[in-house]
Structure formats: structure tokens, C-alpha cells
């Protein structure tokens, strides 16, 4: 059977993948986590100003990616559009991302998209036109029109890097989730989570030997966490 464009990309050379370890935190504030990061013996420092991250997640009409997340499927591809700054209105430099997972390892492929308006008229027809006007492979474009937008989310992100540049940390807070439909949208069905944070440790495969010491400094456990899964389930309540 001929492999799809996304399945083909899952078979990239393993050395293109990196580790992404997550900590889902409920007992500390962002300021407390920031203090811990600054006290870390790896000497983390901020590398970018904090900014808002916005995402539109896609799934098949039978929600295959959602159920793959629940079942813990080792190999999967998450499809989303990401941009930074304002959530509504004209998107600034939107990027189509294929987030490819193989167990604990992950990699991404990026495709710049034409800007579009996220407003009450946003829907499937908007996306079809965006994909048509953007420079993405035809095989991928044909697969994208078989998917549907299912979740809009937004959060604030802080960025840190160790002194030796081998490890990066991001801290996400003030998470918001919005239901999004294939037709017109009001964005009134939403859920805000300002009580939990996500800390993520990212590093290349050849740095795994030191990751235990990096993670061991923090007083919380590593855990599985998917903003996509959390968003879908929070809006289902």
C-alpha cells in the first residue's frame, strides 16, 4: 500500500528527532517556577521575550489523532497551524506544522502559510483557500483537505536555555481553549485554565545522558501531557 505524505515523513532519519520531556504543574505559580529555573545549576537564562502562542489543531473526521493520544500510540503525526501575537484578526506569519512523534522522540516539519483572518467567517473554505495559495507540497495539500479544524488554543510562553546551550526549557501558562468549527464561528464555547502550567525540557538525542540531572533538580515529576487532548476534553464537559 502506498504511504501517505505524513506517513512518509514519519520515516525520516532517526537523528533528526529530539527529546521533549514534559512536566504538568499545578502546585506552583509561574513566578515560583521561574525562580527555580534561575537557581538551576545548569545556569538557564531567557533567550526570547515571552509571547503568546496560538494554534489551530486538525484531526480526521473520526478523530483518529485524539484516540491515538488516548491509546498512547507510539507513532503519530499532529497537524496544526501556529502563529504568535494576537489571537483574532489577521494572523501574523502563520506556519503549518507537522509534529511527528516516535515514542519519546519528536521532530517537526514547517510550511509558511499565507495570512488569513480568524473571525466569525473563518471556516473550512478559508483553510482550503489558504492551502491553495501557500507553497506546500501537492500531496500534503490533498491530505489536509481530508482533515478538519477541531481546536483553537492560546497560551503564554517563556523560553530558557542552559549555559552550555545543550538544553532548552519552555514554560506555558494562561492556557485557553476554544471550540472551532468547519463553518462560521463565534468562539463562545471556550475554557480557560490559569491554574496549571506546562514546563517542557527539550534536547538532542546525544544529550540524553545529562537530562536526568537537569530534570532531577525540579520538585515535580515528568508526565505525559497534550494540550490538544486537554483542550478537547475540557470543551466536552
N, C-alpha and C positions, 0 to 999 in steps of 0.2 A: 504494500500500500504506500502510495506517495505521501511523504511527510509534508505537513503544513509549514508555512513560513516560520511560525512561532516554535514548532517542534524542532525544526532545523536549527534555530538559534539556541535551543537548549543544549545542543551538542557541541558548542564552542569548546576550544581547548580549555582544560580544567584550570590552567594557570591564569586565566582571565577572571577567575572567581575570587571573591574575598569573603572574609567572615563578617557577619553582622550579628552581634550579641545584644539582646535587649533586656532592660530592667523596667518593669511596670511598677511604679511607685505611688503609694497612697499616703504614707505616713510622714512625708517631709514636704516642705514648701520648696519652690524653685530657688529662693534665696539660700535655704539651707543646703540644697544640692550644689549650688554654685560655690558655697564656702568649702564644701567637701572637695570639689574639683580643684579649687585653688590650693588646698592643703595637700593634694596628692603628691607623693614623692616623684612621680614622672614629670612633674612641673608642667601641667597643662596651662595653656593660655588661649584667650579668644583669638580666632583667626578671621572672623567676619562679624559685622554688626548683626544683632538679632533681626529677624524678619519674619513676616507672615508667609506661610506655605499653603497654597491652595491646590486641591486635587479633585479631578473627576475620575471616578473608578468605573470600569466597564466589566461586564460579565455576559456570559451567554444567556439565552432566554430561559434555559433550565438551571441557571445559577451554578454552573459547574465549578467556577473558581471558589465560590463561597463554600460549597460542600467539600471541595478538596482541602480547604483550610481547616474545616471541622475535622475531617478524617486524617489530617496530618500527612497528606500526600507529600512524598519527598521531592518530586519534580513537578514544578508548576510555573506558569507564566502569569504575572499580574499586569494588566494593561491600564494605564491611567494617563491623563493629561495633567501636567503640573505647570503652575506659574506662581510668581511671587508678587506681593503687594496687595492691592485692593482685590476684594473677592468679586464684587459685582461691577458691571460696566465692561469696558473694553479690556480684554486680557492683555497683559504685557509679556511678550516673548513666551507664549505657551510652548510647551515641549511635550511631545508624545513619548512616553517611556514604556518600555517593556522591561519589567523587573523579573528576572529569571532566577528561580531558586532550585538548587540541588542540595537537599538536606540543609545543613547549616551554612552552606556557601551560597553566594549570590553574585549576580552581575547585572548590568543594565545596558540597554541599547536606547539611543536617543534620536529623535527626529524632530527638528524645528517645525512648528506649525504656523499657519497664517493666524494673526489675531482675530478674535471673534468676540461678540457681545454676550455676556452672561446676564440675561434679563428675562422678562416674562415670556418673550417669544422664543427663547432658547429651546431646542429640541433636536430630535434625530436628523431632521432636514438640515439644520445648522451644521451638524457634525459632518454629514455627507459632503456638504459643500467645502468645509474646511479641509477634509481629507483629499478632496479632488484638487483643491488649489495649492496643496502643500507638496513638497518634494519628498515623497515616501515611496518605497517600492510598490509596484502594482500588486504583487502577490499579497503584501501586507494590507494594502488598501481593500482588497476584496475580502480579506478576513475580518477587517474592522467593521464592515457594514453588516456582519453577522452577529455583532455584539450590540449591547445596549448600555447607555449610561445608567448606573444604579445608585450612585452615592456621590455627594459633594461634601468635601470636608476641608477644614481650615485649622491651623494651629500656629503658635508662635515658636520659633526655633532659635536656639543658641548653639554656637559652633566653637569647639575647642580642639587643640592639637598638642600632643606631648612634645617635650623639648627636643627629643630625637626624631620627631616627625613620623614615628612608626605607628602611632595610634591616634585615632580621632574619636571625639565624643560629640554627640548632639543631645540636646535636652529639649523636649517638646512639651508645651503647656497650653492651657486655654483652648482645648480642643472643642470644635463644633462640627456637627454632622447635619446634613440637610438631605431630605429625600429629593431625588431628581428623576424626572420622567422623560419619556421619549417625545412627548408633545409639550405644550405650554407648561410653565412652571410658576408657582407662587412663592416657593421656598419657605412656606409657613410651617411645614412639618419638619421640625428640627429638634436637636438635642444638644445641650451644652454640657461639657464636662470640664469644670475648672478645679476638680478635686484630685485628679490623677495626673501624673507626669510619666513620660517615657524617656529613659536615658538609653542611648544606643552606643555601643563600642564597636568601632569599625577598624579593620586591619587586614593586611595582605596575608596570604596563606603561610608564608615563610616566617611570620612573626607570631605564630600561634603559641610558641613555647613561652613567650613572655606575657601572654594575655591573662593567665591565671593570676599573676601578681598584680596586674592592672585592675582586674575585676575584684580581687580579694580585698582591696582597700575599702571598698564600699560596703556599708552595713545593710545591704539588701541583696536578695537573690536574683540570679538571672532567671528569666521566664519567657515563655512564648507570648508574643503579643502581635496582634494585627489590627491596625486602625480600621482597615476595611471590614473585618469581621466585627469589631466593636461597634462600628457605625451602623452596619446593617441590623445588628441585634438591638441596639439602643432605640432605633427608629421603629422596630417591630413591637415595642412594648405599648 
